[in-house]
Amino acid sequence: MQDSWRPRPGDRMVRHPREEEIRPLRITASSPRVPPKNFGSPYLLLGGFALMIAVGTALLLMPFANNQGGMTPFMDALFTATSAVTVTGLVVVDTPTYWSFPGQLVIMVLIFTGGLGIMTSATLFLLIIGQRITLANRLLMRESLGANQLGGLIRLTIRIVLVVLGIQLAGFLVLTARLISEYPLSTAVWQSAFHAVSGFNNAGFVILPESDSLSAFLDDYTVLVPMTILIILGTVSYTVLLDVFGYRRFNRYTLDTKLVVTVTAFLLLLGTGVILVGEYMNAETLGPLSVVSKVFTAFFHSASGRTAGFTTVSFENMELHTNFFITGLMFIGGASASTAGGIKVNTIAVLMAAVLSSIAGKSHATAFGREVPQTQVFRALTVLVLGIFMVFSVAFFLTMSEGLPLNQTLFETVSAFSTVGLSTGITDELSPVGRLIIILTMYFGRIGPLTLALVLAQKEETATYRFAEERVKIG
């Protein structure tokens, strides 16, 4: 006998697989609940970074954070906290003299947390306090880390943290072995710890006394070589590092790793060549150095100038064409999911693959025997166009508010947008309006491309239908 039933409020009608009649699917109290959509929203990155900046600003405002006595001016504290969290390195006060040891410690913690990333830091915190990692968290982690699967993300996060700590610890030990001959033990330990963190996270902050960035160690390879290695390791992303050290054979790398390694090496060599040729005879930069020192200094600034912002020679004295080229390198930045900013190496790699494939007459972008999904080509193009639009807009408003030469304004804008931290010396001369513009540029430059990529990834879906095709004239 067929049981009788009546629909109830909340019933969802489904067709029984063996019957023609429609039965209700009742949702009971024991049914699993779907996590709130907003909890897994990429816009959480905006709030997470804003909260870190707010906490850092509050701490840097306190009298104990500076050597001047009294409260730190609000704009100075906000600018420094934003620069540290976004691992930029632009400063409006002299870091080694203005900030006390507690203030420098706050800056170092902000650099470490900001470089590690909101999702990785939040996941580590939830694991420490014993909280469950929800599906919404895992989806956001997957996109922010550039992983291809949901499984094993917690293990991947732990491995990332261990690798990051291991690299910075190794850098700390190498720097300590060198600086212990320059400073007392406690000072050498603190200097080494701060610069190891700042170097790997591509932050560009320096607390060396009486030194313009790393100019005190212009010819000292025992300091500059480990700093260069830290910078490069920090700029290629955690997943690429795990891939490289895990497989150690290029043909076994993922396509993402192959593109990052190839384009990063190309940009390093290209930047070295341009800086070397452009500054070879410049008496204010590379001119007085030996040939070996010129080559290494050019290589160091090719690595640091694209992502980190450490210098051994003044960018104020560089030739105009060299600065213009470095502006382009800064705009590209480092790899996705790394500590570096910019529109990312991956973006340029995908677009170059699309361009070369188009020139070869192919209908899809290919690289290293693999086809790049069309959705990712569109995503890369979106990041590039919006990045150019943001740089143009900021440079326009900064020129209006400050009245500075366009080349200096553009350099400062791209440096802030790509969280590099290089400057031609105008940062501390900016008006309050100019500083606020740079603060917003650093903030959105750090999280904008990632947030945009996550939003686009969430909106990706397989089309159920397509419009009729019609050709458009190009060129």
One Martini backbone bead per residue (centre of mass of N, CA, C, O) as a GRO file, in nm:
protein
  475
    1MET     BB    1   0.097   0.036   0.021
    2GLN     BB    2   0.061   0.365  -0.017
    3ASP     BB    3   0.189   0.632   0.125
    4SER     BB    4   0.087   0.909   0.289
    5TRP     BB    5   0.131   1.263   0.205
    6ARG     BB    6   0.243   1.594   0.300
    7PRO     BB    7   0.340   1.888   0.255
    8ARG     BB    8   0.594   2.082   0.400
    9PRO     BB    9   0.761   2.315   0.535
   10GLY     BB   10   1.077   2.292   0.354
   11ASP     BB   11   1.023   2.124   0.121
   12ARG     BB   12   1.187   1.926  -0.136
   13MET     BB   13   1.137   1.837  -0.463
   14VAL     BB   14   1.170   1.496  -0.578
   15ARG     BB   15   1.255   1.233  -0.788
   16HIS     BB   16   1.202   0.917  -0.792
   17PRO     BB   17   1.387   0.671  -0.950
   18ARG     BB   18   1.118   0.445  -0.947
   19GLU     BB   19   0.916   0.685  -0.970
   20GLU     BB   20   0.671   0.924  -1.075
   21GLU     BB   21   0.650   1.044  -0.822
   22ILE     BB   22   0.669   1.308  -0.580
   23ARG     BB   23   0.903   1.370  -0.330
   24PRO     BB   24   1.016   1.475  -0.030
   25LEU     BB   25   1.290   1.668   0.102
   26ARG     BB   26   1.391   1.659   0.425
   27ILE     BB   27   1.512   1.903   0.652
   28THR     BB   28   1.691   1.845   0.922
   29ALA     BB   29   1.872   1.902   1.210
   30SER     BB   30   2.097   1.676   1.115
   31SER     BB   31   2.181   1.832   0.889
   32PRO     BB   32   2.416   1.967   0.720
   33ARG     BB   33   2.588   2.264   0.723
   34VAL     BB   34   2.648   2.541   0.548
   35PRO     BB   35   2.877   2.752   0.515
   36PRO     BB   36   2.924   3.061   0.510
   37LYS     BB   37   3.003   3.243   0.238
   38ASN     BB   38   3.161   3.487   0.372
   39PHE     BB   39   3.381   3.311   0.520
   40GLY     BB   40   3.505   3.245   0.210
   41SER     BB   41   3.584   3.520   0.135
   42PRO     BB   42   3.825   3.718  -0.021
   43TYR     BB   43   3.750   3.980   0.152
   44LEU     BB   44   3.903   3.892   0.409
   45LEU     BB   45   4.176   4.010   0.328
   46LEU     BB   46   4.107   4.302   0.374
   47GLY     BB   47   4.045   4.273   0.680
   48GLY     BB   48   4.306   4.137   0.773
   49PHE     BB   49   4.507   4.361   0.690
   50ALA     BB   50   4.364   4.592   0.837
   51LEU     BB   51   4.398   4.475   1.121
   52MET     BB   52   4.706   4.463   1.124
   53ILE     BB   53   4.746   4.767   1.079
   54ALA     BB   54   4.593   4.864   1.331
   55VAL     BB   55   4.769   4.723   1.540
   56GLY     BB   56   5.041   4.843   1.450
   57THR     BB   57   4.963   5.138   1.490
   58ALA     BB   58   4.896   5.126   1.794
   59LEU     BB   59   5.185   5.038   1.881
   60LEU     BB   60   5.350   5.275   1.735
   61LEU     BB   61   5.217   5.510   1.905
   62MET     BB   62   5.369   5.438   2.137
   63PRO     BB   63   5.630   5.550   2.333
   64PHE     BB   64   5.800   5.272   2.331
   65ALA     BB   65   5.850   5.275   1.999
   66ASN     BB   66   6.031   5.531   2.056
   67ASN     BB   67   6.311   5.783   2.092
   68GLN     BB   68   6.147   6.071   2.151
   69GLY     BB   69   5.905   6.079   2.304
   70GLY     BB   70   5.606   6.000   2.303
   71MET     BB   71   5.395   6.018   2.056
   72THR     BB   72   5.328   5.907   1.753
   73PRO     BB   73   5.246   6.005   1.471
   74PHE     BB   74   4.989   5.880   1.303
   75MET     BB   75   5.097   5.880   1.006
   76ASP     BB   76   5.364   5.736   1.072
   77ALA     BB   77   5.242   5.476   1.190
   78LEU     BB   78   5.062   5.400   0.948
   79PHE     BB   79   5.279   5.390   0.731
   80THR     BB   80   5.465   5.177   0.867
   81ALA     BB   81   5.255   4.950   0.904
   82THR     BB   82   5.181   4.923   0.606
   83SER     BB   83   5.470   4.868   0.500
   84ALA     BB   84   5.508   4.607   0.672
   85VAL     BB   85   5.257   4.433   0.597
   86THR     BB   86   5.322   4.483   0.274
   87VAL     BB   87   5.628   4.460   0.228
   88THR     BB   88   5.782   4.737   0.126
   89GLY     BB   89   5.979   4.996   0.281
   90LEU     BB   90   5.856   5.253   0.308
   91VAL     BB   91   5.962   5.573   0.455
   92VAL     BB   92   5.934   5.867   0.695
   93VAL     BB   93   6.144   5.738   0.888
   94ASP     BB   94   6.418   5.646   1.065
   95THR     BB   95   6.445   5.333   1.169
   96PRO     BB   96   6.710   5.311   1.360
   97THR     BB   97   6.645   5.595   1.522
   98TYR     BB   98   6.335   5.624   1.584
   99TRP     BB   99   6.312   5.332   1.665
  100SER     BB  100   6.287   5.117   1.895
  101PHE     BB  101   6.309   4.802   1.985
  102PRO     BB  102   6.001   4.752   2.009
  103GLY     BB  103   5.935   4.883   1.736
  104GLN     BB  104   6.111   4.688   1.563
  105LEU     BB  105   5.963   4.433   1.656
  106VAL     BB  106   5.690   4.505   1.538
  107ILE     BB  107   5.787   4.526   1.246
  108MET     BB  108   5.888   4.233   1.219
  109VAL     BB  109   5.615   4.094   1.276
  110LEU     BB  110   5.463   4.228   1.043
  111ILE     BB  111   5.641   4.115   0.820
  112PHE     BB  112   5.604   3.813   0.876
  113THR     BB  113   5.293   3.805   0.858
  114GLY     BB  114   5.258   3.946   0.582
  115GLY     BB  115   5.439   3.743   0.421
  116LEU     BB  116   5.280   3.480   0.490
  117GLY     BB  117   4.984   3.553   0.527
  118ILE     BB  118   4.661   3.535   0.610
  119MET     BB  119   4.582   3.234   0.565
  120THR     BB  120   4.831   3.104   0.694
  121SER     BB  121   4.811   3.247   0.967
  122ALA     BB  122   4.519   3.164   1.035
  123THR     BB  123   4.562   2.857   1.019
  124LEU     BB  124   4.779   2.840   1.235
  125PHE     BB  125   4.606   2.957   1.462
  126LEU     BB  126   4.377   2.743   1.453
  127LEU     BB  127   4.565   2.505   1.518
  128ILE     BB  128   4.669   2.603   1.794
  129ILE     BB  129   4.358   2.635   1.918
  130GLY     BB  130   4.181   2.386   1.784
  131GLN     BB  131   4.043   2.451   1.520
  132ARG     BB  132   3.836   2.412   1.259
  133ILE     BB  133   3.866   2.355   0.915
  134THR     BB  134   3.688   2.468   0.675
  135LEU     BB  135   3.578   2.463   0.356
  136ALA     BB  136   3.602   2.766   0.309
  137ASN     BB  137   3.897   2.783   0.393
  138ARG     BB  138   4.009   2.581   0.182
  139LEU     BB  139   3.929   2.734  -0.072
  140LEU     BB  140   4.097   2.989  -0.007
  141MET     BB  141   4.370   2.846   0.028
  142ARG     BB  142   4.397   2.724  -0.252
  143GLU     BB  143   4.408   2.995  -0.408
  144SER     BB  144   4.635   3.148  -0.239
  145LEU     BB  145   4.851   2.897  -0.286
  146GLY     BB  146   4.805   2.740  -0.570
  147ALA     BB  147   4.646   2.493  -0.550
  148ASN     BB  148   4.476   2.180  -0.683
  149GLN     BB  149   4.371   2.093  -0.392
  150LEU     BB  150   4.204   2.014  -0.087
  151GLY     BB  151   4.388   1.810  -0.010
  152GLY     BB  152   4.649   1.873   0.223
  153LEU     BB  153   4.651   2.180   0.326
  154ILE     BB  154   4.749   2.156   0.614
  155ARG     BB  155   5.018   2.023   0.548
  156LEU     BB  156   5.113   2.248   0.360
  157THR     BB  157   5.114   2.476   0.569
  158ILE     BB  158   5.321   2.349   0.758
  159ARG     BB  159   5.548   2.330   0.547
  160ILE     BB  160   5.567   2.629   0.488
  161VAL     BB  161   5.643   2.724   0.772
  162LEU     BB  162   5.899   2.549   0.795
  163VAL     BB  163   6.047   2.663   0.549
  164VAL     BB  164   6.046   2.958   0.632
  165LEU     BB  165   6.194   2.921   0.902
  166GLY     BB  166   6.446   2.778   0.787
  167ILE     BB  167   6.547   3.003   0.599
  168GLN     BB  168   6.564   3.232   0.814
  169LEU     BB  169   6.756   3.081   1.002
  170ALA     BB  170   6.989   3.051   0.804
  171GLY     BB  171   7.025   3.354   0.755
  172PHE     BB  172   7.081   3.427   1.048
  173LEU     BB  173   7.343   3.258   1.089
  174VAL     BB  174   7.512   3.385   0.862
  175LEU     BB  175   7.492   3.682   0.959
  176THR     BB  176   7.604   3.640   1.242
  177ALA     BB  177   7.890   3.540   1.158
  178ARG     BB  178   7.952   3.830   1.042
  179LEU     BB  179   7.840   4.055   1.258
  180ILE     BB  180   8.010   3.973   1.516
  181SER     BB  181   8.261   4.157   1.410
  182GLU     BB  182   8.091   4.445   1.429
  183TYR     BB  183   7.925   4.359   1.686
  184PRO     BB  184   7.775   4.291   1.942
  185LEU     BB  185   7.607   4.014   2.009
  186SER     BB  186   7.320   4.131   2.049
  187THR     BB  187   7.327   4.311   1.793
  188ALA     BB  188   7.389   4.087   1.584
  189VAL     BB  189   7.138   3.918   1.637
  190TRP     BB  190   6.925   4.136   1.573
  191GLN     BB  191   7.020   4.215   1.290
  192SER     BB  192   6.994   3.931   1.167
  193ALA     BB  193   6.695   3.878   1.223
  194PHE     BB  194   6.572   4.124   1.080
  195HIS     BB  195   6.714   4.080   0.790
  196ALA     BB  196   6.607   3.797   0.737
  197VAL     BB  197   6.308   3.876   0.736
  198SER     BB  198   6.325   4.115   0.535
  199GLY     BB  199   6.452   3.954   0.299
  200PHE     BB  200   6.252   3.716   0.250
  201ASN     BB  201   5.995   3.932   0.251
  202ASN     BB  202   6.069   4.183   0.078
  203ALA     BB  203   6.077   4.467   0.259
  204GLY     BB  204   6.348   4.673   0.303
  205PHE     BB  205   6.420   4.684   0.589
  206VAL     BB  206   6.651   4.887   0.792
  207ILE     BB  207   6.889   4.892   1.103
  208LEU     BB  208   7.143   5.018   1.022
  209PRO     BB  209   7.386   5.208   1.130
  210GLU     BB  210   7.490   5.445   0.925
  211SER     BB  211   7.292   5.341   0.673
  212ASP     BB  212   7.204   5.318   0.335
  213SER     BB  213   7.084   5.057   0.380
  214LEU     BB  214   7.349   4.846   0.228
  215SER     BB  215   7.606   5.041   0.182
  216ALA     BB  216   7.810   4.927   0.405
  217PHE     BB  217   7.809   4.643   0.200
  218LEU     BB  218   7.901   4.676  -0.103
  219ASP     BB  219   8.172   4.453  -0.087
  220ASP     BB  220   8.006   4.237   0.095
  221TYR     BB  221   7.937   3.905   0.032
  222THR     BB  222   7.859   3.789   0.322
  223VAL     BB  223   7.588   3.965   0.300
  224LEU     BB  224   7.474   3.983   0.000
  225VAL     BB  225   7.436   3.686  -0.074
  226PRO     BB  226   7.227   3.599   0.142
  227MET     BB  227   7.026   3.825   0.068
  228THR     BB  228   6.979   3.735  -0.224
  229ILE     BB  229   6.873   3.454  -0.159
  230LEU     BB  230   6.634   3.543   0.014
  231ILE     BB  231   6.492   3.708  -0.202
  232ILE     BB  232   6.452   3.483  -0.415
  233LEU     BB  233   6.301   3.279  -0.234
  234GLY     BB  234   6.064   3.486  -0.166
  235THR     BB  235   5.975   3.532  -0.491
  236VAL     BB  236   5.873   3.215  -0.582
  237SER     BB  237   5.730   3.070  -0.368
  238TYR     BB  238   5.634   2.799  -0.183
  239THR     BB  239   5.542   2.586  -0.397
  240VAL     BB  240   5.799   2.606  -0.564
  241LEU     BB  241   5.996   2.519  -0.349
  242LEU     BB  242   5.868   2.240  -0.300
  243ASP     BB  243   5.908   2.146  -0.592
  244VAL     BB  244   6.215   2.181  -0.624
  245PHE     BB  245   6.302   2.019  -0.358
  246GLY     BB  246   6.130   1.757  -0.427
  247TYR     BB  247   6.238   1.688  -0.738
  248ARG     BB  248   6.498   1.829  -0.900
  249ARG     BB  249   6.336   1.826  -1.183
  250PHE     BB  250   6.217   1.998  -1.443
  251ASN     BB  251   6.022   1.772  -1.582
  252ARG     BB  252   5.853   1.748  -1.288
  253TYR     BB  253   5.731   2.000  -1.294
  254THR     BB  254   5.513   2.223  -1.292
  255LEU     BB  255   5.400   2.468  -1.487
  256ASP     BB  256   5.424   2.693  -1.279
  257THR     BB  257   5.723   2.642  -1.206
  258LYS     BB  258   5.845   2.670  -1.488
  259LEU     BB  259   5.757   2.964  -1.532
  260VAL     BB  260   5.885   3.095  -1.283
  261VAL     BB  261   6.180   3.008  -1.326
  262THR     BB  262   6.220   3.117  -1.613
  263VAL     BB  263   6.130   3.418  -1.577
  264THR     BB  264   6.310   3.488  -1.338
  265ALA     BB  265   6.582   3.435  -1.479
  266PHE     BB  266   6.537   3.634  -1.711
  267LEU     BB  267   6.499   3.894  -1.535
  268LEU     BB  268   6.771   3.884  -1.392
  269LEU     BB  269   6.948   3.902  -1.648
  270LEU     BB  270   6.822   4.151  -1.776
  271GLY     BB  271   6.868   4.346  -1.536
  272THR     BB  272   7.173   4.317  -1.521
  273GLY     BB  273   7.238   4.422  -1.804
  274VAL     BB  274   7.102   4.702  -1.790
  275ILE     BB  275   7.249   4.810  -1.535
  276LEU     BB  276   7.538   4.772  -1.634
  277VAL     BB  277   7.517   4.948  -1.888
  278GLY     BB  278   7.379   5.210  -1.763
  279GLU     BB  279   7.613   5.225  -1.498
  280TYR     BB  280   7.917   5.177  -1.566
  281MET     BB  281   7.999   5.513  -1.586
  282ASN     BB  282   7.872   5.592  -1.318
  283ALA     BB  283   8.006   5.773  -1.052
  284GLU     BB  284   7.740   5.728  -0.848
  285THR     BB  285   7.761   5.404  -0.878
  286LEU     BB  286   7.953   5.183  -1.067
  287GLY     BB  287   8.215   5.324  -1.160
  288PRO     BB  288   8.429   5.271  -0.901
  289LEU     BB  289   8.414   4.979  -0.956
  290SER     BB  290   8.475   4.678  -1.015
  291VAL     BB  291   8.387   4.443  -1.233
  292VAL     BB  292   8.279   4.239  -1.030
  293SER     BB  293   8.112   4.444  -0.863
  294LYS     BB  294   7.933   4.538  -1.093
  295VAL     BB  295   7.796   4.269  -1.153
  296PHE     BB  296   7.687   4.211  -0.869
  297THR     BB  297   7.533   4.477  -0.824
  298ALA     BB  298   7.344   4.437  -1.064
  299PHE     BB  299   7.223   4.171  -0.963
  300PHE     BB  300   7.117   4.268  -0.691
  301HIS     BB  301   6.925   4.495  -0.820
  302SER     BB  302   6.760   4.298  -0.990
  303ALA     BB  303   6.642   4.147  -0.744
  304SER     BB  304   6.563   4.386  -0.547
  305GLY     BB  305   6.424   4.596  -0.749
  306ARG     BB  306   6.167   4.405  -0.811
  307THR     BB  307   6.085   4.338  -0.473
  308ALA     BB  308   6.250   4.469  -0.208
  309GLY     BB  309   6.458   4.754  -0.183
  310PHE     BB  310   6.746   4.705  -0.173
  311THR     BB  311   7.059   4.894  -0.131
  312THR     BB  312   7.402   5.026  -0.235
  313VAL     BB  313   7.282   5.238  -0.423
  314SER     BB  314   7.158   5.525  -0.551
  315PHE     BB  315   6.859   5.602  -0.723
  316GLU     BB  316   6.896   5.909  -0.756
  317ASN     BB  317   7.178   5.856  -0.943
  318MET     BB  318   7.044   5.732  -1.164
  319GLU     BB  319   6.956   5.678  -1.460
  320LEU     BB  320   6.668   5.728  -1.625
  321HIS     BB  321   6.658   5.457  -1.788
  322THR     BB  322   6.702   5.270  -1.546
  323ASN     BB  323   6.455   5.353  -1.379
  324PHE     BB  324   6.249   5.281  -1.597
  325PHE     BB  325   6.313   4.978  -1.608
  326ILE     BB  326   6.265   4.917  -1.304
  327THR     BB  327   5.969   4.989  -1.313
  328GLY     BB  328   5.894   4.740  -1.482
  329LEU     BB  329   5.995   4.526  -1.281
  330MET     BB  330   5.813   4.610  -1.045
  331PHE     BB  331   5.539   4.559  -1.184
  332ILE     BB  332   5.578   4.254  -1.196
  333GLY     BB  333   5.757   4.110  -0.986
  334GLY     BB  334   5.657   3.823  -0.850
  335ALA     BB  335   5.514   3.553  -0.737
  336SER     BB  336   5.262   3.379  -0.667
  337ALA     BB  337   5.238   3.335  -0.323
  338SER     BB  338   5.435   3.543  -0.232
  339THR     BB  339   5.610   3.821  -0.090
  340ALA     BB  340   5.554   3.961  -0.343
  341GLY     BB  341   5.456   4.181  -0.580
  342GLY     BB  342   5.259   4.277  -0.824
  343ILE     BB  343   5.130   4.108  -1.109
  344LYS     BB  344   5.322   3.885  -1.173
  345VAL     BB  345   5.492   3.636  -1.330
  346ASN     BB  346   5.253   3.455  -1.414
  347THR     BB  347   5.107   3.664  -1.582
  348ILE     BB  348   5.331   3.711  -1.792
  349ALA     BB  349   5.362   3.415  -1.879
  350VAL     BB  350   5.076   3.374  -1.991
  351LEU     BB  351   5.081   3.610  -2.194
  352MET     BB  352   5.330   3.512  -2.352
  353ALA     BB  353   5.207   3.244  -2.435
  354ALA     BB  354   4.975   3.374  -2.596
  355VAL     BB  355   5.147   3.536  -2.794
  356LEU     BB  356   5.322   3.304  -2.912
  357SER     BB  357   5.080   3.133  -3.003
  358SER     BB  358   4.962   3.344  -3.195
  359ILE     BB  359   5.211   3.368  -3.380
  360ALA     BB  360   5.193   3.044  -3.440
  361GLY     BB  361   4.866   2.992  -3.485
  362LYS     BB  362   4.727   2.938  -3.223
  363SER     BB  363   4.421   2.899  -3.027
  364HIS     BB  364   4.612   2.833  -2.779
  365ALA     BB  365   4.776   2.840  -2.487
  366THR     BB  366   5.125   2.740  -2.467
  367ALA     BB  367   5.348   2.538  -2.241
  368PHE     BB  368   5.549   2.282  -2.209
  369GLY     BB  369   5.313   2.091  -2.335
  370ARG     BB  370   5.082   2.291  -2.236
  371GLU     BB  371   4.757   2.403  -2.166
  372VAL     BB  372   4.608   2.706  -2.112
  373PRO     BB  373   4.349   2.820  -1.978
  374GLN     BB  374   4.138   3.065  -2.084
  375THR     BB  375   4.063   3.180  -1.803
  376GLN     BB  376   4.363   3.254  -1.727
  377VAL     BB  377   4.410   3.455  -1.949
  378PHE     BB  378   4.186   3.649  -1.863
  379ARG     BB  379   4.294   3.695  -1.578
  380ALA     BB  380   4.568   3.814  -1.658
  381LEU     BB  381   4.451   4.050  -1.823
  382THR     BB  382   4.297   4.181  -1.589
  383VAL     BB  383   4.538   4.237  -1.402
  384LEU     BB  384   4.695   4.414  -1.599
  385VAL     BB  385   4.486   4.637  -1.659
  386LEU     BB  386   4.426   4.717  -1.360
  387GLY     BB  387   4.718   4.786  -1.290
  388ILE     BB  388   4.753   5.015  -1.492
  389PHE     BB  389   4.514   5.185  -1.391
  390MET     BB  390   4.618   5.230  -1.101
  391VAL     BB  391   4.888   5.364  -1.167
  392PHE     BB  392   4.774   5.597  -1.330
  393SER     BB  393   4.588   5.715  -1.110
  394VAL     BB  394   4.799   5.764  -0.887
  395ALA     BB  395   4.993   5.939  -1.053
  396PHE     BB  396   4.790   6.159  -1.112
  397PHE     BB  397   4.718   6.241  -0.812
  398LEU     BB  398   5.014   6.284  -0.719
  399THR     BB  399   5.076   6.514  -0.915
  400MET     BB  400   4.858   6.706  -0.809
  401SER     BB  401   4.948   6.711  -0.495
  402GLU     BB  402   5.285   6.753  -0.545
  403GLY     BB  403   5.437   6.851  -0.817
  404LEU     BB  404   5.609   6.634  -0.946
  405PRO     BB  405   5.789   6.462  -1.134
  406LEU     BB  406   5.692   6.200  -1.325
  407ASN     BB  407   5.926   5.997  -1.278
  408GLN     BB  408   5.904   6.002  -0.965
  409THR     BB  409   5.604   5.935  -0.937
  410LEU     BB  410   5.604   5.664  -1.089
  411PHE     BB  411   5.814   5.520  -0.917
  412GLU     BB  412   5.659   5.545  -0.647
  413THR     BB  413   5.399   5.405  -0.735
  414VAL     BB  414   5.514   5.128  -0.820
  415SER     BB  415   5.654   5.070  -0.551
  416ALA     BB  416   5.387   5.061  -0.390
  417PHE     BB  417   5.215   4.863  -0.560
  418SER     BB  418   5.469   4.638  -0.553
  419THR     BB  419   5.611   4.638  -0.273
  420VAL     BB  420   5.927   4.744  -0.269
  421GLY     BB  421   6.064   5.052  -0.163
  422LEU     BB  422   6.160   5.231  -0.363
  423SER     BB  423   6.346   5.552  -0.399
  424THR     BB  424   6.416   5.903  -0.494
  425GLY     BB  425   6.349   6.081  -0.213
  426ILE     BB  426   6.012   6.162  -0.166
  427THR     BB  427   5.861   6.039   0.077
  428ASP     BB  428   5.932   6.256   0.316
  429GLU     BB  429   5.794   6.499   0.121
  430LEU     BB  430   5.516   6.432   0.157
  431SER     BB  431   5.210   6.490   0.195
  432PRO     BB  432   4.938   6.385   0.357
  433VAL     BB  433   4.797   6.310   0.092
  434GLY     BB  434   5.032   6.151  -0.034
  435ARG     BB  435   5.055   5.941   0.193
  436LEU     BB  436   4.768   5.829   0.165
  437ILE     BB  437   4.800   5.730  -0.123
  438ILE     BB  438   5.034   5.532  -0.061
  439ILE     BB  439   4.889   5.361   0.147
  440LEU     BB  440   4.663   5.260  -0.047
  441THR     BB  441   4.858   5.142  -0.255
  442MET     BB  442   4.991   4.929  -0.076
  443TYR     BB  443   4.735   4.780   0.007
  444PHE     BB  444   4.615   4.717  -0.285
  445GLY     BB  445   4.881   4.603  -0.401
  446ARG     BB  446   4.895   4.351  -0.214
  447ILE     BB  447   4.567   4.245  -0.240
  448GLY     BB  448   4.439   4.296  -0.516
  449PRO     BB  449   4.535   4.067  -0.712
  450LEU     BB  450   4.445   3.835  -0.526
  451THR     BB  451   4.148   3.908  -0.489
  452LEU     BB  452   4.080   3.913  -0.788
  453ALA     BB  453   4.156   3.618  -0.846
  454LEU     BB  454   3.954   3.493  -0.644
  455VAL     BB  455   3.697   3.610  -0.764
  456LEU     BB  456   3.733   3.487  -1.048
  457ALA     BB  457   3.746   3.191  -0.952
  458GLN     BB  458   3.452   3.184  -0.827
  459LYS     BB  459   3.314   3.265  -1.120
  460GLU     BB  460   3.385   3.014  -1.245
  461GLU     BB  461   3.222   2.856  -1.534
  462THR     BB  462   3.043   2.648  -1.722
  463ALA     BB  463   2.911   2.692  -2.015
  464THR     BB  464   2.582   2.634  -2.151
  465TYR     BB  465   2.640   2.876  -2.347
  466ARG     BB  466   2.696   3.043  -2.669
  467PHE     BB  467   2.767   3.281  -2.869
  468ALA     BB  468   2.792   3.413  -3.153
  469GLU     BB  469   3.035   3.444  -3.388
  470GLU     BB  470   3.247   3.747  -3.429
  471ARG     BB  471   3.451   3.946  -3.599
  472VAL     BB  472   3.742   4.156  -3.531
  473LYS     BB  473   3.939   4.417  -3.579
  474ILE     BB  474   4.302   4.383  -3.575
  475GLY     BB  475   4.550   4.634  -3.625
   0.00000   0.00000   0.00000
